[in-house]
Structure formats: structure tokens, C-alpha cells
Amino acid sequence: MASRFKYALREAYGLLADIYITEEAALYANNKNNHGGWVSARKFEITHKHVESELVTSFILTPVDGKAVIAHKLGQYIGIKVKPQSAEYEAIRQYSLSQKSNAKNYRISVKKECQPKPGVVSNYLHSLGQGARVELYPPAGDFILKNEATPMVFISAGVGQTPMMAMLQTLLSDNSHQAISYLHACENSREFSFKEYLAQQTAMHPQLKTFTWFNQGGEECDFTGLMDLSVLEVSLPISEGVFYLCGPASFMAYVKGQLLDLGVQSSNIHYEIFGPHQAL
Ligand SMILES: Cc1cc2nc3c(=O)[nH]c(=O)nc-3n(C[C@H](O)[C@H](O)[C@H](O)COP(=O)(O)OP(=O)(O)OC[C@H]3O[C@@H](n4cnc5c(N)ncnc54)[C@H](O)[C@@H]3O)c2cc1C
């Protein structure tokens, strides 16, 4: 009996390994064979830096070899490898791509992590200027905007706006007319990233509605305190909308619970965690 169990277990592991190996091979082939694709680490240069808010700065990263970059799917992230002077080893972190695909460069938007201790890579990146070099791994990730003509709802907190930026930019520049609700929560106006961009786009595109919650309140937000979706119950596309969530896990669990209570189907809620994957 025990040996039959061991045999079955070995078979199962073998099957699982085959699935992973096949998937990884397909991923490598995709990264290598598509226009602008590469495998492993490739050298990029910071060609532009833009302060988005008190804690978040965007970086445009352009390949040093001057060649094209592979198109990313909306919502994907890249891996970045750096060697901060203060660190003993090279460090790799992931950052969501925060602009639509353009074949020439990528944009990432990085929050300077300060609490309880300065984060190694985010602080190092903030210290770099134009011309500094880093290494990037190809775009990856399965938090991806589905190509559907349904109403979209983007819900983020803090630096969780980054994958939504790529999705939003693309939908708006594609001249799609589907309704888009952009809901964002942050501490206060100083920590509200991309606010000029959002204000401009909301003024230009009647199908885009933005709603903001500042924990500390103030004149620039729509609501004070934590994100309470009951105030938007009548304006959210509860039955037909697709909901994309990104932010701290506790925030997303709180928001997902509210969406389910309002009657949103679980299969219409997608989310990204900026850390090891976990169910909400
Ligand atoms: C898919 C994905 C996408 C992501 N996208 C983005 C993005 O778009 N933008 C973004 O800003 N981030 C993003 N992240 C997060 C990013 O990858 C990093 O995790 C983040 O920048 C912190 O890295 P760091 O090296 O600065 O901090 P680390 O040095 O790794 O520290 C992490 C945290 O631990 C704390 N810490 C450090 N040392 C100690 C200690 N001794 N005791 C207690 N606490 C300690 C730090 O204060 C910090 O808050 C993403 C992550 C994933 C997985």
C-alpha cells in the first residue's frame, strides 16, 4: 500500500514538473522570439525621471543597445536587478509597468519604502539620476486586462495604481467608449500619485469617472476615510463590470468583501499583490 502511494506521488510530481517545464519553455520562447524580446537580464538606462507624489517617482527605462523592447501585456511587471553600494549582493525586485506599450521603453513607478527601515532597492532607485544603468528581466505576470467591451472598474490604494495606469492609458488612447470607473484610496493629497494625469483624462473623456478617498480627508478628495463602496452602489456596474484591484492585501480583502456583498461575481474580480501570491 505504502509503495503504491509513493509511486502515485512520484507520478504526480513528474506530471506537475512536466507542466511547469513546458510552460517555462513557452515563456522563454515567447520572450526570445517576439520582436524586442530577450531572455535573462538586459541593460537599460534611466532616460527620464518624474516625481508623481511625495513617495512615488516614475522612471523611463530605455535599452542601452538601442533596440526595441517586447510589448507587455497590460498589468504585467518587469524584474529589475541592481547592486546598491550599501548592499552586499545584487538585488532583484518586481515593478509593474505603468504606461502602455510603446516598443521603445518601459515606465515603472516606485514607492520609496521607508517604514520600519529604508527599503534597499526602492531607496536606491530613487537615488539614481538620468543616465544610471540597471538590468531588466522581460515582462511577466498574469494580472492582465482582458480584452472585453464591458465596463471596467479599477480600484487601487497607495502605489497599487501602477498596473492600472497602463490599463487606463491604453483604453483611453484606443478611443474605446466603455465606461471606466477609477477608484483610488491614499493617505492624503501629497501621497496621491498621477493626480494631474487623472484630472486631465477625466476632463477629456466623459466615459471616465474618478473617485478618491483620502484617509486624512481634505478638499481634493471625494470621500474621507477608508474606501466605502456603499456610497457608489448605484453608479458601479455591479452585474456586468470587470473589477481590477491592486494595493495592500488587507485593503484588497476589505474591498473584495464589499464587492461580493454588493453582488459582484467573484469571477469578475481580479487582483495583483505586490509580494508573494496569496488568496484574499
Ligand atoms: C508583481 C509585483 C509588482 C510590484 N509593483 C510595484 C510597483 O509598481 N511599485 C512599487 O513601488 N513596488 C512594487 N512592488 C514591490 C517591489 O517589488 C518591492 O517589494 C518594494 O519596492 C520594496 O523593495 P525594497 O528593496 O525597497 O524593500 P526591502 O528592502 O525589500 O524591504 C521590504 C520592506 O521590509 C521592511 N524592512 C526592511 N528591513 C526590515 C527589518 N529588519 N525589519 C522589519 N522590516 C524591515 C522595509 O521597511 C520595507 O517596507 C511590486 C511587487 C510585486 C511582487
The ligand as a Tripos MOL2 file, in Angstrom:
@<TRIPOS>MOLECULE
LIG
   53    58     1     0     0
SMALL
NO_CHARGES

@<TRIPOS>ATOM
      1 C1          4.2720   41.7250   -9.0190 C.3       1 LIG1
      2 C2          4.8330   42.8720   -8.2140 C.ar      1 LIG1
      3 C3          4.6760   44.1590   -8.6960 C.ar      1 LIG1
      4 C4          5.1580   45.2510   -7.9360 C.ar      1 LIG1
      5 N1          4.9830   46.5060   -8.4430 N.ar      1 LIG1
      6 C5          5.4260   47.5790   -7.7270 C.ar      1 LIG1
      7 C6          5.2530   48.9100   -8.2250 C.ar      1 LIG1
      8 O1          4.7050   49.1230   -9.3080 O.2       1 LIG1
      9 N2          5.7440   49.9300   -7.4690 N.ar      1 LIG1
     10 C7          6.3350   49.7210   -6.2470 C.ar      1 LIG1
     11 O2          6.7680   50.7020   -5.6110 O.2       1 LIG1
     12 N3          6.5070   48.4730   -5.7590 N.ar      1 LIG1
     13 C8          6.0890   47.3970   -6.4750 C.ar      1 LIG1
     14 N4          6.2900   46.1210   -5.9970 N.ar      1 LIG1
     15 C9          7.0340   45.9560   -4.7270 C.3       1 LIG1
     16 C10         8.5470   45.9300   -5.0220 C.3       1 LIG1
     17 O3          8.8760   44.7670   -5.7600 O.3       1 LIG1
     18 C11         9.4050   45.8970   -3.7430 C.3       1 LIG1
     19 O4          8.9520   44.8550   -2.9300 O.3       1 LIG1
     20 C12         9.3720   47.2090   -2.9630 C.3       1 LIG1
     21 O5          9.8600   48.2700   -3.7820 O.3       1 LIG1
     22 C13        10.2540   47.1090   -1.6960 C.3       1 LIG1
     23 O6         11.5520   46.7840   -2.0670 O.3       1 LIG1
     24 P1         12.8100   47.3910   -1.2670 P.3       1 LIG1
     25 O7         14.0210   46.6680   -1.7320 O.co2     1 LIG1
     26 O8         12.7960   48.8650   -1.3150 O.co2     1 LIG1
     27 O9         12.4720   46.9750    0.2180 O.3       1 LIG1
     28 P2         13.1220   45.7710    1.0460 P.3       1 LIG1
     29 O10        14.4950   46.1040    1.4180 O.co2     1 LIG1
     30 O11        12.8780   44.5110    0.2890 O.co2     1 LIG1
     31 O12        12.1900   45.8130    2.3330 O.3       1 LIG1
     32 C14        10.8100   45.4820    2.2220 C.3       1 LIG1
     33 C15        10.0610   46.0380    3.4340 C.3       1 LIG1
     34 O13        10.5690   45.4530    4.6080 O.3       1 LIG1
     35 C16        10.9210   46.4610    5.5420 C.3       1 LIG1
     36 N5         12.1390   46.0250    6.2670 N.ar      1 LIG1
     37 C17        13.3960   46.0090    5.8080 C.ar      1 LIG1
     38 N6         14.2370   45.5290    6.7610 N.ar      1 LIG1
     39 C18        13.4760   45.2460    7.8360 C.ar      1 LIG1
     40 C19        13.7280   44.7120    9.1240 C.ar      1 LIG1
     41 N7         14.9570   44.3900    9.5000 N.pl3     1 LIG1
     42 N8         12.6940   44.5540    9.9710 N.ar      1 LIG1
     43 C20        11.4330   44.8650    9.6110 C.ar      1 LIG1
     44 N9         11.1270   45.3690    8.3940 N.ar      1 LIG1
     45 C21        12.1240   45.5460    7.5220 C.ar      1 LIG1
     46 C22        11.1820   47.7180    4.7690 C.3       1 LIG1
     47 O14        10.8810   48.8750    5.5270 O.3       1 LIG1
     48 C23        10.2210   47.5640    3.6040 C.3       1 LIG1
     49 O15         8.9470   48.0950    3.9470 O.3       1 LIG1
     50 C24         5.8130   45.0340   -6.7100 C.ar      1 LIG1
     51 C25         5.9750   43.7170   -6.2520 C.ar      1 LIG1
     52 C26         5.4900   42.6610   -6.9800 C.ar      1 LIG1
     53 C27         5.6790   41.2570   -6.4620 C.3       1 LIG1
@<TRIPOS>BOND
     1     1     2 1
     2     2     3 ar
     3     2    52 ar
     4     3     4 ar
     5     4     5 ar
     6     4    50 ar
     7     5     6 ar
     8     6     7 ar
     9     6    13 1
    10     7     8 2
    11     7     9 ar
    12     9    10 ar
    13    10    11 2
    14    10    12 ar
    15    12    13 ar
    16    13    14 ar
    17    14    15 1
    18    14    50 ar
    19    15    16 1
    20    16    17 1
    21    16    18 1
    22    18    19 1
    23    18    20 1
    24    20    21 1
    25    20    22 1
    26    22    23 1
    27    23    24 1
    28    24    25 2
    29    24    26 1
    30    24    27 1
    31    27    28 1
    32    28    29 2
    33    28    30 1
    34    28    31 1
    35    31    32 1
    36    32    33 1
    37    33    34 1
    38    33    48 1
    39    34    35 1
    40    35    36 1
    41    35    46 1
    42    36    37 ar
    43    36    45 ar
    44    37    38 ar
    45    38    39 ar
    46    39    40 ar
    47    39    45 ar
    48    40    41 1
    49    40    42 ar
    50    42    43 ar
    51    43    44 ar
    52    44    45 ar
    53    46    47 1
    54    46    48 1
    55    48    49 1
    56    50    51 ar
    57    51    52 ar
    58    52    53 1
@<TRIPOS>SUBSTRUCTURE
     1 LIG1         1 GROUP 0 **** ****
